[in-house]
Amino acid sequence: MRTRTKSVPPTYQNGQEGGYRPSTGSWSGTPSNVSVKLTFDESSMRDWPTKQFKKLQGEGRLIVTSMIQDRTAATVIPSSNYKVFNPVANTGYQRVNQWGSEMLGFGVRVGDSNMVSDEAHRLRTLAITECFASVAEPDVETLVSVAEARETLEFLRNPFEKALKLTRRWRRWTDMKQRDLVNHQNALDRWSRRRQKGPPPVLRNRGAFVVGKVSGHDIPSAWLAYRYGLMPLVYDIQGVMKAFDRKLGRIVRQTYRARRESTGSVLYTVTSGPYSWSDIYEYNTTATWSVVVRAGCVAEYEATRAQTLGLHWSYLPSAAWEVVTLSFVADWFLNIGDYLKAISVSARADIKTAWAVTETTWNLMTEMSGRCTTAPNVMQYDKAPVCSYVNSRKSRDPISGASVGVTRQFAMNTKRYIDAAALLSNLLKRK
């Protein structure tokens, strides 16, 4: 292991402290001169060189070396005048240009550090799994299409016609449904104006809009059926066109990448005291953190018809998962789909090298305040001391298929929120 360090020279400030006489507002005796540190900035880098690196590189091997880069920096702005005293006894204590400088030694709490470390591990698992899942990804997942529709072979012959028919059927059904709703509301208005009322008018039942295993009786649930019926067709159309446009039989080398990130904040207060002057102190801290994980790999695979159409046996687990009812909903919260593709990556491609880079950053801002809890003691200071603190770590390490896993995620976007609302509406109506 090699270690390299770098430090920015710290800055200091001269101050004084000693006894204080409230009646005169001056020192009691001769004050002591002190020098306090206001800043520090320290960096280090550790790496683990690979033996015979040049020889392996000359043989065409791709080498990823482990590396850890750390940086810690802080700046404190102390109070220029602080005093605590007893006006009755005419005694006290005074500090000039130094009160609050002790905050320079503050850092991230152990519990918070462990919490963010767990979050970094979760994001790392998601990024690595997503990266390996994307290796040699087919242009069209034919196995899923075979499992989901009897008409797959017919669709492959004429995909545009099938998508067009579905869209026309969706538009025709929604137009009739909207017209029925308007007519029903008009009929209700006429019925409410009658003096002698019979049974209220009933909304016409048009039947469900059905696409495969998904159906809907109203517009929200019908939208869900339409979206999850049409979108796979669109993707398959694009995939088939791309698959038949590819040159087959060649070896493809490609770099794949995935990225996951997360941010958060923690607010907390630490109290110390009371001390001899019945003085207590509060340190109010706002701590913000961010984690960014980038995973990558270089892979080689042979571009065959089976690969481009997703007919390789390594896609069987993910195809089986795709046809499970509401599996797409589970994938919003767990990365099961990516995991099933990632675990068989070595069967369809040769991973030349793979790596993961994790960056964790903490930013802390602490403000100090104080007071005396027992009269007649008094505390006075001109301004609250503040301290800013930054801690960052960047690590890089080689990875393998053993690093993939199933973990929680929250993969939502605008369309999925609409889908979730439609799905919830459908479930509630069934009850």
For each residue, the residues with C-beta under 8 A, 3 or more apart:
1: 46 47 48
2: 46 47 48 49
3: 44 45 46
4: 44 45 46
5: 42 43 44 45
6: 42 43 44
7: 40 41 42 43
8: 39 40 41 42 73
9:
10: 37 38 39 40 41
11: 37 38 39
12: 35 36 37 38
13: 35 36 38 78 97 98 101
14: 33 34 35 97
15: 33 34 35 36 78 95 96 97 98 101
16: 31 32 33 34 94 95 96 97 98
17: 31 32 34 93 94 95 96 98
18: 27 28 29 30 31 32 93 94
19: 27 28 29 31 91 92 93 94
20: 26 27 28 83 85 91 92 93 94
21: 24 25 26 27 28 90 91 92
22: 25 85 86 87 90 91 92
23: 87 90
24: 21
25: 21 22
26: 20 21
27: 18 19 20 21 30 31 94
28: 18 19 20 21 91 92
29: 18 19
30: 18 27
31: 16 17 18 19 27 94 96
32: 16 17 18
33: 14 15 16
34: 14 15 16 17 98
35: 12 13 14 15
36: 12 13 15 78 97 98 101
37: 10 11 12 40 101 104
38: 10 11 12 13 75 76 77 78 101 104
39: 8 10 11 73 74 75 76 104
40: 7 8 10 37 72 73 74 104
41: 7 8 10 71 72 73
42: 5 6 7 8 71 72 73
43: 5 6 7 69 70 71 72
44: 3 4 5 6 69 70 71
45: 3 4 5 67 68 69 70
46: 1 2 3 4 67 68 69
47: 1 2 65 66 67 68
48: 1 2 65 66 67
49: 2 53 65
50: 53 56 63 65
51:
52: 55 56
53: 49 50 56 57 63 65
54: 57 58
55: 52 58 59
56: 50 52 53 59 61 63
57: 53 54 60 61 63
58: 54 55
59: 55 56
60: 57
61: 56 57 353
62: 298 352 353
63: 50 53 56 57 353
64: 353 354 355 396 397 398
65: 47 48 49 50 53 396 398
66: 47 48 395 396 397 398
67: 45 46 47 48 394 395 396 397
68: 45 46 47 393 394 395
69: 43 44 45 46 393 394 395
70: 43 44 45 392 393
71: 41 42 43 44 390 391 392 393
72: 40 41 42 43 107 389 390 391
73: 8 39 40 41 42 389 390
74: 39 40 104 106 387 388 389 390
75: 38 39 387 388
76: 38 39 100 101 103 104 385 386 387 388
77: 38 100 385 386 387
78: 13 15 36 38 97 98 99 100 101 385
79: 82 95 99 100 381 382 383 384 385
80: 96 97 382 383
81: 94 96 381 382
82: 79 94 95 96 99 379 380 381 382
83: 20 92 93 94 95 379 380 381
84: 92 93 277 279 372 377 378 379 380
85: 20 22 91 92 93 277 377 378
86: 22 89 90 91 92 277 376 377 378
87: 22 23 90 376 378
88: 376
89: 86
90: 21 22 23 86 87
91: 19 20 21 22 28 85 86
92: 19 20 21 22 28 83 84 85 86 277
93: 17 18 19 20 83 84 85 277
94: 16 17 18 19 20 27 31 81 82 83
95: 15 16 17 79 82 83 98 99
96: 15 16 17 31 80 81 82
97: 13 14 15 16 36 78 80
98: 13 15 16 17 34 36 78 95 101
99: 78 79 82 95 381 385
100: 76 77 78 79 103 368 384 385 386 387
101: 13 15 36 37 38 76 78 98 104 385
102: 105
103: 76 100 106 283 366 368 385 387
104: 37 38 39 40 74 76 101 387
105: 102
106: 74 103 283 285 364 366 387 389
107: 72 364 389 391
108: 112 113 287 362 364 389 391
109: 112 113 268 287
110: 113 114
111: 114 115
112: 108 109 115 116 266 287 289
113: 108 109 110 116 117
114: 110 111 117 118
115: 111 112 118 119
116: 112 113 119 120 264 289 291 360 362
117: 113 114 120 121 360
118: 114 115 121 122
119: 115 116 122 123 262 264 291
120: 116 117 123 124 291 293 358 360
121: 117 118 124 125
122: 118 119 125 126 407 408
123: 119 120 126 127 260 261 262 291 293 358
124: 120 121 127 128 260 293 295 356 358 403
125: 121 122 128 129 403 404 405 407
126: 122 123 129 130 258 260 293 335 338 407 409
127: 123 124 130 131 258 259 260 293 294 295 356
128: 124 125 131 132 258 295 342 354 356 399 403 404
129: 125 126 132 133 335 338 339 342 404 405 406
130: 126 127 133 134 258 260 295 335 338 342
131: 127 128 134 135 256 257 258 295 296 297 342 354
132: 128 129 135 256 297 341 342 345 351 354 401 404
133: 129 130 137 337 338 339 341 342 345
134: 130 131 137 256 258 341
135: 131 132 254 256 297 299 301 345 348 349 351
136: 252 299 301 307 345 348 349
137: 133 134 341
138: 141 142 239 243 307 308 309 310 311 312 315
139: 238 239 240 242 243 246 308 309 310
140: 145 235 236 238 239 240 242 243 308 309 310
141: 138 144 145 236 239 310 315 318 319 322
142: 138 145 146 152 156 309 310 311
143: 146 147 310 311 315 316 319
144: 141 147 148 232 310 318 319 322 323
145: 140 141 142 148 149 152 155 232 236
146: 142 143 149 152 319
147: 143 144 319 320 322 323
148: 144 145 152 212 232 322 323
149: 145 146 152 155 212
150:
151: 154 155 162
152: 142 145 146 148 149 155 156
153: 156 157
154: 151 157 158 162
155: 145 149 151 152 158 159 162 233 236
156: 142 152 153 159 240
157: 153 154
158: 154 155 161 162
159: 155 156 162 163 233 236 237 240
160: 163 164 237
161: 158 164 165
162: 151 154 155 158 159 165 166 233
163: 159 160 166 167 230 233 234 237
164: 160 161 167 168
165: 161 162 168 169
166: 162 163 169 170 211 226 229 230 233
167: 163 164 170 171 230
168: 164 165 171 172
169: 165 166 172 173 209
170: 166 167 173 174 209 222 226 230
171: 167 168 174 175
172: 168 169 175 176
173: 169 170 176 177 206 209 222
174: 170 171 177 178 219 222
175: 171 172 178 179
176: 172 173 179 180 206
177: 173 174 180 181 206 218 219 222
178: 174 175 181 182 219
179: 175 176 182 183
180: 176 177 183 184 203 204 206
181: 177 178 184 185 203
182: 178 179 185 186
183: 179 180 186 187 204
184: 180 181 187 188 201 202 203 204
185: 181 182 188 189
186: 182 183 189 190
187: 183 184 190 191 201
188: 184 185 191 192 200 201
189: 185 186 192 193
190: 186 187 193 194
191: 187 188 194 197 198 200 201
192: 188 189 197
193: 189 190
194: 190 191 197
195:
196:
197: 191 192 194 200
198: 191
199: 202
200: 188 191 197
201: 184 187 188 191
202: 184 199
203: 180 181 184
204: 180 183 184
205:
206: 173 176 177 180
207: 217
208: 215 216 217 222
209: 169 170 173 215 216 217 221 222 225 226
210: 214 215 225
211: 166 214 215 225 226 228 229 230
212: 148 149 229
213: 325
214: 210 211 224 225 228 229
215: 208 209 210 211 221 225
216: 208 209 219 220 221 222 223 224 225 422 426
217: 207 208 209 221 222 429
218: 177 221 222 425 426 429
219: 174 177 178 216 222 223
220: 216 223 224 421 422 425 426
221: 209 215 216 217 218 224 225 422 423 425 426 429
222: 170 173 174 177 208 209 216 217 218 219 225 226
223: 216 219 220 226 227 418 422
224: 214 216 220 221 227 228 419 422 423 426
225: 209 210 211 214 215 216 221 222 228 229
226: 166 170 209 211 222 223 229 230
227: 223 224 230 231 415 419
228: 211 214 224 225 231 232 328 419
229: 166 211 212 214 225 226 232 233
230: 163 166 167 170 211 226 227 233 234
231: 227 228 234 235
232: 144 145 148 228 229 235 236
233: 155 159 162 163 166 229 230 236 237
234: 163 230 231 237 238
235: 140 231 232 238 239
236: 140 141 145 155 159 232 233 239 240
237: 159 160 163 233 234 240 241
238: 139 140 234 235 241 242
239: 138 139 140 141 235 236 242 243
240: 139 140 156 159 236 237 243 244 309
241: 237 238 244 245
242: 139 140 238 239 245 246 308
243: 138 139 140 239 240 246 305 308 309
244: 240 241
245: 241 242
246: 139 242 243 303 308
247: 250 303
248: 303 304 305 308
249: 302 303 304
250: 247 302 303
251: 300 301 302 303
252: 136 300 301 302 303
253: 298 299 300 352
254: 135 298 299 300
255: 296 297 298
256: 131 132 134 135 296 297 298 299
257: 131 294 295 296
258: 126 127 128 130 131 134 294 295 296
259: 127 292 293 294 295
260: 123 124 126 127 130 292 293
261: 123 290 291 292 293
262: 119 123 290 291
263: 288 289 290 291
264: 116 119 288 289
265: 286 287 288 289
266: 112 285 286 287 288 289
267: 284 285 286 287
268: 109 285 287
269: 282 283 284 285
270: 282 283 285
271: 280 281 282 283
272: 280 281 283
273: 279 280 281
274: 278 279 280 373 374
275: 278 279 280
276: 279
277: 84 85 86 92 93 372 377 379
278: 274 275 372 373 374 377
279: 84 273 274 275 276 370 371 372 373 377 379
280: 271 272 273 274 275 370 371 372 373
281: 271 272 273 368 369 370
282: 269 270 271 368 369 370
283: 103 106 269 270 271 272 366 367 368
284: 267 269 366 367 368 369
285: 106 266 267 268 269 270 364 365 366 367
286: 265 266 267 364 365 366
287: 108 109 112 265 266 267 268 362 363 364
288: 263 264 265 266 362 363
289: 112 116 263 264 265 266 360 361 362 363
290: 261 262 263 359 360 361
291: 116 119 120 123 261 262 263 358 359 360 361
292: 259 260 261 358 359
293: 120 123 124 126 127 259 260 261 356 357 358 359
294: 127 257 258 259 356 357
295: 124 127 128 130 131 257 258 259 354 355 356 357 399
296: 131 255 256 257 258 354 355 356
297: 131 132 135 255 256 351 352 353 354 355 399
298: 62 253 254 255 256 351 352 353 354
299: 135 136 253 254 256 345 349 350 351 352
300: 251 252 253 254 349 350 352
301: 135 136 251 252 307 348 349 350
302: 249 250 251 252 307
303: 246 247 248 249 250 251 252 307 308
304: 248 249 307 308
305: 243 248 308 309 311
306: 309 311 312
307: 136 138 301 302 303 304 310 311 312 348
308: 138 139 140 242 243 246 248 303 304 305
309: 138 139 140 142 240 243 305 306
310: 138 139 140 141 142 143 144 307 315 319
311: 138 142 143 305 306 307 315
312: 138 306 307 315 347 348
313: 316 347
314: 317 344 345 347 348
315: 138 141 143 310 311 312 318 319 341 344
316: 143 313 319 320
317: 314 320 321 340 341 343 344
318: 141 144 315 321 322 337 340 341
319: 141 143 144 146 147 310 315 316 322 323
320: 147 316 317 323 324
321: 317 318 324 327 336 337 340
322: 141 144 147 148 318 319 327 328 337
323: 144 147 148 319 320 327
324: 320 321 327 330
325: 213
326: 329 330
327: 321 322 323 324 330 331 336 337
328: 228 322 331 332
329: 326 332 333 420 423
330: 324 326 327 333 334 336
331: 327 328 334 335 336 337 411
332: 328 329 409 410 411 412 416 420
333: 329 330 408 409 410 411
334: 330 331 406 407 408 409
335: 126 129 130 331 338 339 406 407 409
336: 321 327 330 331 339 340 406
337: 133 318 321 322 327 331 340 341
338: 126 129 130 133 335 341 342
339: 129 133 335 336 342 343 404 405 406
340: 317 318 321 336 337 343 344
341: 132 133 134 137 315 317 318 337 338 344 345
342: 128 129 130 131 132 133 338 339 345 401 404
343: 317 339 340 401 404
344: 314 315 317 340 341 347 348
345: 132 133 135 136 299 314 341 342 348 349 351 401
346: 349 350 351 401
347: 312 313 314 344
348: 135 136 301 307 312 314 344 345
349: 135 136 299 300 301 345 346
350: 299 300 301 346
351: 132 135 297 298 299 345 346 354 400 401
352: 62 253 297 298 299 300
353: 61 62 63 64 297 298 398
354: 64 128 131 132 295 296 297 298 351 398 399 400
355: 64 295 296 297 396 397 398 399
356: 124 127 128 293 294 295 296 396 397 399 403
357: 293 294 295 394 395 396
358: 120 123 124 291 292 293 393 394 395 396
359: 290 291 292 293 392 393 394
360: 116 117 120 289 290 291 392 393 394
361: 289 290 291 390 391 392
362: 108 116 287 288 289 389 390 391 392
363: 287 288 289 388 389 390
364: 106 107 108 285 286 287 387 388 389 390 391
365: 285 286 386 387 388 389
366: 103 106 283 284 285 286 386 387 388 389
367: 283 284 285 384 385 386
368: 100 103 281 282 283 284 384 385 386 387
369: 281 282 284 384
370: 279 280 281 282 379 381
371: 279 280 379
372: 84 277 278 279 280 375 377 378 379
373: 274 278 279 280
374: 274 278 377
375: 372
376: 86 87 88
377: 84 85 86 277 278 279 372 374
378: 84 85 86 87 372
379: 82 83 84 277 279 370 371 372
380: 82 83 84
381: 79 81 82 83 99 370 384
382: 79 80 81 82
383: 79 80
384: 79 100 367 368 369 381
385: 76 77 78 79 99 100 101 103 367 368
386: 76 77 100 365 366 367 368
387: 74 75 76 77 100 103 104 106 364 365 366 368
388: 74 75 76 363 364 365 366
389: 72 73 74 106 107 108 362 363 364 365 366
390: 71 72 73 74 361 362 363 364
391: 71 72 107 108 361 362 364
392: 70 71 359 360 361 362
393: 68 69 70 71 358 359 360
394: 67 68 69 357 358 359 360
395: 66 67 68 69 357 358
396: 64 65 66 67 355 356 357 358
397: 64 66 67 355 356
398: 64 65 66 353 354 355
399: 128 295 297 354 355 356 403
400: 351 354 403
401: 132 342 343 345 346 351 404
402:
403: 124 125 128 356 399 400
404: 125 128 129 132 339 342 343 401
405: 125 129 339
406: 129 334 335 336 339
407: 122 125 126 334 335
408: 122 333 334
409: 126 332 333 334 335
410: 332 333
411: 331 332 333 416
412: 332 416 417 420
413: 416 417
414: 417 418
415: 227 418 419
416: 332 411 412 413 419 420
417: 412 413 414 420 421
418: 223 414 415 421 422
419: 224 227 228 415 416 422 423
420: 329 332 412 416 417 423 424
421: 220 417 418 424 425
422: 216 220 221 223 224 418 419 425 426
423: 221 224 329 419 420 426 427
424: 420 421 427 428
425: 218 220 221 421 422 428 429
426: 216 218 220 221 224 422 423 429 430
427: 423 424 430 431
428: 424 425 431
429: 217 218 221 425 426
430: 426 427
431: 427 428
